[in-house]
């Protein structure tokens, strides 16, 4: 059980690690989010879309 960790499941220890340098899921997500202003994007969409109906606000 000590061998089960994020790297083993999703990173270099994963069977999906074809090239030998696979980052784990957390590291890949952090790289994708780098430079994005998530709070600004969330605020923009909350002003543009009605969350209850899933439609643009007229």
N, C-alpha and C positions, 0 to 999 in steps of 0.2 A: 504493500500500500504506500510505502514511502516514495516509490517511483512515480506515482500518479500526481502530476502537477500540470500547470498551464503549458509549460514547454513540452512536456511529454504528450499531452493531448492535442495541442494545436501548433506547436513549434517544431524545433529540430528533432524531437523525439517522435513526431507524428509520421505515420506511413505516407503522408502526402508530401513529405520533405524530399523531393526529387533531386534538388541541387545541393543539399547539405547546409543551406544557410537560411532556412525558413524561420521567419519571426513568429512569435506566438500571437494569438488573437488580440491581446491587449496592445502589443507593440504595433501591429498592423493598423489597428483602429486609431491609435494615437498619431501615426504618420498620416493617415487619411484626414484626420481632423486638424492637423497642423495648419495654421494660417487661416482657418475658417472662424468667422465671428458668429458662433452658434447663437448667442443671446440676441444679436442683431437680426439674424435670420428668423429666429423664433418670434421676435416682436413684429417683424414685417408680415409674416404669415398670419399672426393673430389679428392683425389689422385688416388683412385682405380676405380671410376666409372665415365663414361661420362654422365653428367647431361642432355645433349641434346638428347641422344639416350637411356638412361637408361640401358646401357650395360657396362660390365667391359671394362676397357681400355686395349687393347692388349699389 
